[in-house]
């Protein structure tokens, strides 16, 4: 497990940030949902009592990520592997969010957040033990000075240029945090303290995948989202929590209609083609089993990991329900190591240049992360590719 504590100061009050964050989340959910293998489904959005942080709002979402990976890779994965589930407990100013993938039982992201009225200078917001502190890396994010990839830059989201019409705040200078510390109380300030725990317990892949998720899937996404929350303040400023709940309801209904339209079209296509094939599910199951088999061999004679109780059982049940194919006989070690995917090369040649994988966004046109001619695949080759992308995507990151 790789643990990092991100600290994100914002030139807003804690109360303003609550509205800004909720508005930003529902807006991005609408904008990033196209219904065709990409988007967000809001399954539940309801109040809860006596939960994480006390009383708050519970949401359960499903993120469809098919459009964010290349077609050749998408073609070999079952639907269960192309969805990530989010459960969130919002007891503001405390929130907790958990991400899981039904197809990958040993993967999880757990995020705890406290929102405080300071610049991020509190030493132990989460009351961690000495052992937990040794495991945790503190990583501050400055929404003004953190580098922005060229393809993500937008003039309207440049904090050095943006000035709010409604609040007259902005533009922000590079030393805006130092300026506040020199004149405390002159302008609003708050900080989001985010304790992020990423776990991907597959032997030979764990450290690289966990680091990749932190650098690309968490840090980069959070930095951009907070820049947008600031630059969209003329849209959310003056809204009440009741206004936000109404927007969330409208967003939930709009996304449900969009995803329903796509599901009907997909079912009609499958009916015309005679139904979906289960071969792909079986192949990917064998690939996951191969990693577990290697882990069992390496751990022979040593103490094995214990199951994670109720949470593990829930993930297992979810994973089983999402797989359409029946469990087959466990493959031999030889067949595992020689697992073939002849369709990869064919599908990669047919894929569009416009398709992308989030890890590759900053690569130049002449660079290739995955070779065009691929006949055999193993986890080590895949990890070498991700490691190289990780180095290029986040220079200087630990």
ZIZI-V724952 format. One record per pair of residues at least 12 apart in sequence whose C-alpha atoms are under 10 Angstrom apart, sorted by the first residue. I is the first residue (numbers start at 0). J is the second residue. Records with the same first field share a line. If there is no record, write none. Layout:
I = J + J
//
This chain:
0 = 106 + 107 + 108 + 134 + 196 + 197 + 198 + 199 + 200 + 205 + 206 + 209 + 210
1 = 108 + 134 + 135 + 136 + 195 + 196 + 197 + 198 + 199 + 205 + 206 + 208 + 209 + 210 + 212 + 213
2 = 108 + 109 + 110 + 131 + 132 + 133 + 134 + 135 + 136 + 137 + 194 + 195 + 196 + 197 + 198 + 209 + 210 + 213
3 = 110 + 132 + 134 + 135 + 136 + 137 + 138 + 193 + 194 + 195 + 196 + 197 + 213 + 218
4 = 110 + 111 + 112 + 125 + 132 + 135 + 136 + 137 + 138 + 139 + 192 + 193 + 194 + 195 + 196
5 = 112 + 119 + 136 + 137 + 138 + 139 + 140 + 190 + 191 + 192 + 193 + 194 + 195 + 217 + 218 + 221
6 = 112 + 113 + 114 + 118 + 119 + 120 + 121 + 137 + 138 + 139 + 140 + 141 + 190 + 191 + 192 + 193 + 194
7 = 114 + 118 + 119 + 138 + 139 + 140 + 141 + 142 + 189 + 190 + 191 + 192 + 193 + 221 + 222 + 225
8 = 114 + 115 + 116 + 117 + 118 + 119 + 120 + 139 + 140 + 141 + 142 + 176 + 188 + 189 + 190 + 191 + 192 + 225
9 = 116 + 117 + 118 + 119 + 140 + 141 + 142 + 143 + 175 + 176 + 187 + 188 + 189 + 190 + 191 + 225 + 226 + 228 + 229
10 = 117 + 118 + 142 + 168 + 169 + 171 + 175 + 176 + 179 + 186 + 187 + 188 + 189 + 190 + 229
11 = 116 + 168 + 186 + 187 + 188 + 189 + 190 + 229 + 232
12 = 114 + 115 + 116 + 117 + 186 + 187 + 188 + 189 + 190
13 = 91 + 92 + 114 + 115 + 116 + 117 + 187 + 188 + 189 + 190 + 191
14 = 91 + 92 + 114 + 116 + 189
15 = 187 + 188 + 189 + 232 + 235 + 236 + 237 + 238 + 239
16 = 92 + 114 + 188 + 189 + 190 + 191 + 225 + 228 + 229 + 232 + 236
17 = 91 + 92 + 114 + 240
18 = 228 + 232 + 235 + 236 + 237 + 238 + 239 + 240 + 242 + 243
19 = 225 + 227 + 228 + 229 + 230 + 231 + 232 + 234 + 235 + 236 + 238 + 243
20 = 224 + 225 + 227 + 228 + 229 + 235
21 = 228 + 235 + 240 + 243 + 244 + 246 + 247
22 = 228 + 231 + 232 + 234 + 235 + 236 + 238 + 240 + 242 + 243 + 244 + 246 + 247
23 = 224 + 225 + 227 + 228 + 229 + 231 + 232 + 234 + 235
24 = 224 + 228 + 247
25 = 39 + 243 + 244 + 246 + 247 + 248 + 249 + 250 + 251
26 = 246 + 247 + 250
27 = 39 + 224 + 227
28 = 40 + 41 + 62 + 247 + 250 + 251 + 254
29 = 250 + 251 + 253 + 254 + 257
32 = 62 + 63 + 64 + 253 + 254 + 257 + 258
33 = 63 + 66 + 254 + 257 + 258 + 261
34 = 63 + 66 + 254 + 255 + 256 + 257 + 258 + 259 + 260 + 261 + 262
35 = 63 + 64 + 65 + 66 + 257 + 258 + 260 + 261 + 262 + 264 + 265
36 = 62 + 63 + 64 + 65 + 66 + 67 + 73 + 78 + 81 + 82 + 258 + 261 + 262
37 = 62 + 63 + 64 + 65 + 66 + 67 + 81 + 82 + 258
38 = 61 + 62 + 63 + 64 + 65 + 66 + 82 + 254 + 257 + 258
39 = 60 + 61 + 62 + 63 + 64 + 82 + 83 + 84 + 251 + 254 + 255 + 257 + 258
40 = 59 + 60 + 61 + 62 + 63 + 84 + 250 + 251 + 252 + 253 + 254 + 255 + 256 + 257 + 258 + 259
41 = 58 + 59 + 60 + 61 + 62 + 85 + 247 + 248 + 250 + 251 + 252 + 254 + 255
42 = 58 + 59 + 60 + 61 + 85 + 86 + 251 + 255
43 = 56 + 57 + 58 + 59 + 60 + 86 + 251
44 = 56 + 57 + 58 + 59 + 60 + 87 + 244 + 247 + 248 + 251
45 = 57 + 58 + 59 + 88
46 = 58 + 88 + 89 + 90
47 = 88 + 89 + 90
48 = 90
50 = 88 + 89 + 90
51 = 87 + 88 + 89 + 90 + 93 + 94 + 95 + 111
52 = 88 + 89 + 90 + 91 + 92 + 93 + 94 + 95
53 = 88 + 89 + 90 + 91 + 93
54 = 88 + 89 + 90 + 91
55 = 87 + 88 + 89 + 90 + 91 + 92 + 93 + 94
56 = 87 + 88 + 89 + 90 + 91 + 94
57 = 86 + 87 + 88 + 89 + 90 + 94 + 95 + 96
58 = 85 + 86 + 87 + 88 + 89 + 96
59 = 84 + 85 + 86 + 87 + 88 + 96 + 97
60 = 83 + 84 + 85 + 86 + 87 + 98 + 251
61 = 82 + 83 + 84 + 85 + 86 + 98 + 99 + 100
62 = 81 + 82 + 83 + 84 + 85 + 98 + 100
63 = 78 + 79 + 80 + 81 + 82 + 83 + 84
64 = 78 + 80 + 81 + 82 + 83 + 356
65 = 78 + 80 + 81 + 82 + 356
66 = 81 + 354 + 355 + 356 + 357
67 = 81 + 354 + 355 + 356 + 357 + 358
68 = 81 + 354 + 355 + 356 + 357 + 358 + 359
69 = 346 + 347 + 350 + 351 + 352 + 353 + 354 + 355 + 356 + 357
70 = 343 + 346 + 347 + 348 + 349 + 350 + 351 + 354 + 355 + 356
71 = 342 + 343 + 344 + 345 + 346 + 347 + 348 + 349 + 350
72 = 342 + 343 + 344 + 346 + 347 + 350 + 356
73 = 343 + 346
74 = 279 + 342 + 343 + 346 + 347
75 = 278 + 279 + 280 + 282 + 283 + 340 + 342 + 343 + 346
76 = 102 + 279 + 280 + 281 + 282 + 283 + 284
77 = 102 + 276 + 277 + 278 + 279 + 280 + 281 + 282 + 283 + 284 + 321 + 322 + 323 + 324
78 = 101 + 102 + 279 + 280 + 321 + 322 + 323
79 = 100 + 101 + 102 + 103 + 280 + 317 + 318 + 319 + 320 + 321 + 322 + 323
80 = 100 + 101 + 102 + 103 + 280 + 283 + 318 + 321 + 322
81 = 100 + 101 + 102
82 = 99 + 100 + 101 + 102
83 = 98 + 99 + 100 + 101 + 102 + 103 + 107
84 = 97 + 98 + 99 + 100 + 101 + 107
85 = 97 + 98 + 99 + 100 + 108 + 109
86 = 98 + 99 + 109
87 = 109 + 110 + 111
88 = 111
89 = 112
90 = 113
91 = 112 + 113 + 114
92 = 112 + 113 + 114 + 115 + 191
93 = 111 + 112 + 113 + 114 + 115 + 191 + 192
94 = 110 + 111 + 112 + 113 + 114 + 193
95 = 109 + 110 + 111 + 112 + 113 + 193 + 194 + 195
96 = 108 + 109 + 110 + 111 + 112 + 195
97 = 109 + 110 + 111 + 195 + 196
98 = 110 + 197
99 = 314 + 317
100 = 314 + 317 + 318
101 = 313 + 314 + 315 + 316 + 317 + 318 + 319 + 320 + 321 + 322
102 = 280 + 283 + 284 + 287 + 314 + 315 + 317 + 318 + 319 + 320 + 321 + 322
103 = 199 + 200 + 201 + 284 + 287 + 314 + 315 + 318
104 = 199 + 200 + 201 + 287 + 311 + 312 + 313 + 314 + 315 + 316 + 317 + 318 + 319
105 = 198 + 199 + 200 + 201 + 307 + 311 + 314 + 315
106 = 197 + 198 + 199 + 200 + 201 + 205 + 209 + 314
107 = 196 + 197 + 198 + 199 + 200 + 209 + 314
108 = 195 + 196 + 197 + 198 + 199 + 209 + 212 + 213 + 217
109 = 193 + 194 + 195 + 196 + 197 + 198
110 = 192 + 193 + 194 + 195 + 196 + 197
111 = 125 + 192 + 193 + 194 + 195 + 196
112 = 124 + 125 + 190 + 191 + 192 + 193 + 194 + 195
113 = 125 + 190 + 191 + 192 + 193 + 194
114 = 189 + 190 + 191 + 192 + 193
115 = 188 + 189 + 190 + 191 + 192
116 = 187 + 188 + 189 + 190 + 191
117 = 179 + 180 + 183 + 187 + 188 + 189 + 190 + 191
118 = 176 + 177 + 179 + 180 + 188 + 189 + 190 + 191
119 = 139 + 140 + 176 + 188 + 189 + 190 + 191 + 192
120 = 190
121 = 190 + 192
122 = 137
123 = 192
124 = 192 + 193 + 194
125 = 192 + 193 + 194
135 = 194 + 195 + 196
136 = 194 + 195 + 397
137 = 192 + 193 + 194
138 = 193 + 218 + 396
139 = 192 + 218
140 = 191 + 218 + 219 + 221 + 222 + 225
141 = 173 + 174 + 175 + 176 + 222 + 225 + 226
142 = 157 + 158 + 171 + 173 + 221 + 222 + 223 + 224 + 225 + 226 + 227 + 229
143 = 157 + 158 + 159 + 170 + 171 + 172 + 173 + 174 + 175 + 176 + 222 + 226
144 = 158 + 159 + 172 + 173 + 174 + 175
145 = 173 + 219 + 222 + 223
146 = 219 + 222 + 393
147 = 219 + 222 + 223
148 = 219 + 360 + 361 + 392
149 = 360 + 361
150 = 360 + 361
151 = 223 + 360 + 361
152 = 223
155 = 227 + 230 + 231
156 = 223 + 226 + 227 + 228 + 229 + 230 + 231
157 = 170 + 171 + 226 + 227 + 230
158 = 170 + 171 + 172 + 173 + 226 + 227 + 229 + 230
159 = 171 + 172 + 173
160 = 172 + 230
161 = 229 + 230 + 231
162 = 229 + 230 + 232 + 233
163 = 229 + 230 + 231 + 232 + 233 + 234 + 236
164 = 232 + 233
165 = 232 + 233 + 234 + 236 + 237
166 = 232 + 233 + 236
167 = 233
168 = 186 + 229 + 232
169 = 229 + 230
176 = 188
191 = 225
195 = 213 + 217 + 218
196 = 209 + 213
197 = 209 + 210 + 212 + 213 + 217
198 = 210 + 212
199 = 212
200 = 291 + 294 + 304
201 = 287 + 290 + 291 + 293 + 294
202 = 290 + 291 + 292 + 293 + 294 + 295 + 297 + 298 + 378
203 = 290 + 293 + 294 + 378 + 379 + 382
204 = 290 + 378 + 379 + 381 + 382 + 383
205 = 382
207 = 382 + 383 + 385 + 386 + 389
208 = 382 + 385 + 386 + 389
210 = 386 + 389 + 396 + 397
211 = 358 + 385 + 386 + 388 + 389 + 390 + 392 + 393
212 = 358 + 389
214 = 358 + 389 + 390 + 392 + 393 + 396 + 397
215 = 357 + 358 + 359 + 389 + 392 + 393
216 = 357 + 358
219 = 392 + 393
275 = 323
276 = 323 + 324
277 = 322 + 323 + 324 + 325
278 = 324
279 = 324 + 340
280 = 322 + 323 + 324 + 325 + 326
281 = 322 + 323 + 324 + 325 + 326 + 327
282 = 338 + 339 + 340
283 = 338
284 = 322 + 324 + 326 + 327 + 329
285 = 326 + 327 + 328 + 329 + 330 + 331 + 334 + 335 + 338
286 = 330 + 335 + 336 + 338 + 339 + 376 + 377 + 378
287 = 335 + 378
288 = 329 + 330 + 335
289 = 329 + 330 + 331 + 332 + 333 + 334 + 335 + 336 + 338 + 377 + 378
290 = 335 + 336 + 377 + 378
292 = 329 + 330 + 331 + 332 + 335
293 = 332 + 335 + 336
335 = 377
336 = 375 + 376 + 377 + 378
337 = 375 + 376 + 377
338 = 374 + 375 + 376 + 377
339 = 373 + 374 + 375 + 376 + 377
340 = 373 + 374 + 375 + 376
341 = 372 + 373 + 374 + 375 + 376
342 = 373 + 374
343 = 371 + 372 + 373 + 374 + 375 + 376
344 = 370 + 371 + 372 + 373 + 374 + 375
345 = 371 + 372 + 373 + 374
346 = 371
347 = 369 + 370 + 371 + 372 + 373
348 = 371 + 372
352 = 364
358 = 385 + 388 + 389 + 391 + 392
359 = 385 + 388 + 389 + 391 + 392
360 = 388 + 392
361 = 388 + 391 + 392 + 393
362 = 388 + 391 + 392
367 = 384 + 388
368 = 381 + 383 + 384 + 385 + 387 + 388
369 = 381 + 384 + 385
370 = 384
//
